Amino acid sequence: MPQVREIALFLEQQAPLQLQESYDNSGLLVGEPGAEVNRVLVALDMTEAVVAEAVATGAQMIVAHHPVIFKPLKRLTGQTAVERTVMAALRGGIALYAIHTNLDNVAHGVNAMMGRKLRLEGLRVLRPVQGHLKRLGVYVPADHVEAVCQAAWLAGAGKMGDYDHCSFRAPGLGTFRPGQDAKPFSGSAGRLERAEESRVEFVVESWKMPAVLATVLRVHPYEEVPHDITTLENAHPTAGSGMIGSLVEPMAWPDFAAHVKAAFEAPVIRHTAPANHPVQTIAFCGGTGSFLLPDAIAAGADIFLSSDFKYHEFFDAEDRITIVDIGHAEAEGGICNWLVDQLVELNDHFPNFAVSLSTGSTNPIYIA
């Protein structure tokens, strides 16, 4: 039977917490990491009703896209829905885990799900994140370069977009003089030594760096491993906000509007003046995406599809793009099915582990 921490680790391998936005609160919100779990309930939101469903179905953990604790809680008195939800989870021994903007910002997450629903091709990130790529440089004796590279690659180094096992190597001459208490790989204490070495460099995602560095230090033959880590300004090729892609064939506006409603089971859509020509390039973002409108315009999209646009924000389209607001829950609801599919994989390691999808709707918005 898995523990809460093992399920959390599995989810964070799918969507690293380092990729959540600064304002977010993803991760384990309530519960003991060492508690055992034999059933997980997946929902879009954490509510009192969802906690009650978890208790009724025998689940010990809820995995939801939206975190229930978004602002600091100063007291737990049951005066708000958030407080009551947290208190109910504590009483029922239910762990609460949120996988929010970190799942928005990975290439296979919320936006990829939306792209599949829209049946788009050539998907790419609309606004790639920066500051999450690092360069690890390490000096390695010539006869150990391959062993160090293989270990670093296995730990996650050297992956760039659709390429892996990437590295740079430059041969050179290293010098060192071991102290009296040193235990050098080669050479003698007190003598200046020279060794044929290579500088090997890898690009490493920030969340993988601890594991990669620990692996390199473990397999490297030197007692003191000369290395350096540099943060790169390069944009990450497959992580960031929003996506953009193309329909296989252009669609007239009425057909596209009907396509969107069917794909997202949206009873209505709000939009600016539709284009007077067939549309093909679609930019989109799960959740609240108005901040990406300039990126969608700059990318030449015909449509920007998202949710939670305010009245005055619709004016920002300025007849250069058509804004389509499909609703927050409608945009992101399908991610729950994806989460269930991912968590089911844990059955390979924990035979008595089960996952279920919440049967109720947490969408607080009704259309009359």
HELIX and SHEET records of a PDB file:
HELIX    1   1 VAL A    4  GLN A   14  1                                  11    
HELIX    2   2 LEU A   17  LEU A   19  5                                   3    
HELIX    3   3 GLU A   48  THR A   57  1                                  10    
HELIX    4   4 ALA A   81  GLY A   92  1                                  12    
HELIX    5   5 THR A  101  ASP A  104  1                                   4    
HELIX    6   6 VAL A  110  LEU A  118  1                                   9    
HELIX    7   7 ALA A  142  HIS A  144  5                                   3    
HELIX    8   8 VAL A  145  LEU A  154  1                                  10    
HELIX    9   9 SER A  206  LYS A  208  5                                   3    
HELIX   10  10 MET A  209  VAL A  219  1                                  11    
HELIX   11  11 TRP A  253  PHE A  264  1                                  12    
HELIX   12  12 SER A  290  LEU A  292  5                                   3    
HELIX   13  13 LEU A  293  ALA A  298  1                                   6    
HELIX   14  14 TYR A  311  PHE A  314  1                                   4    
HELIX   15  15 PHE A  315  ALA A  317  5                                   3    
HELIX   16  16 HIS A  328  GLU A  332  1                                   5    
HELIX   17  17 ILE A  335  VAL A  344  1                                  10    
HELIX   18  18 GLU A  345  ASP A  348  5                                   4    
SHEET    1   A 5 GLY A  27  VAL A  30  0                                        
SHEET    2   A 5 ALA A  95  ALA A  98 -1                                        
SHEET    3   A 5 MET A  61  ALA A  64  1                                        
SHEET    4   A 5 ARG A  39  ALA A  43  1                                        
SHEET    5   A 5 ALA A 354  LEU A 357  1                                        
SHEET    1   B 6 LEU A 120  GLN A 130  0                                        
SHEET    2   B 6 ALA A 235  MET A 251 -1                                        
SHEET    3   B 6 VAL A 279  THR A 288 -1                                        
SHEET    4   B 6 ILE A 303  SER A 307  1                                        
SHEET    5   B 6 THR A 322  ASP A 325  1                                        
SHEET    6   B 6 ARG A 270  HIS A 271 -1                                        
SHEET    1   C 4 PHE A 168  PHE A 176  0                                        
SHEET    2   C 4 GLU A 193  GLU A 205 -1                                        
SHEET    3   C 4 LEU A 133  PRO A 141 -1                                        
SHEET    4   C 4 HIS A 227  THR A 231 -1                                        
END                                                                             
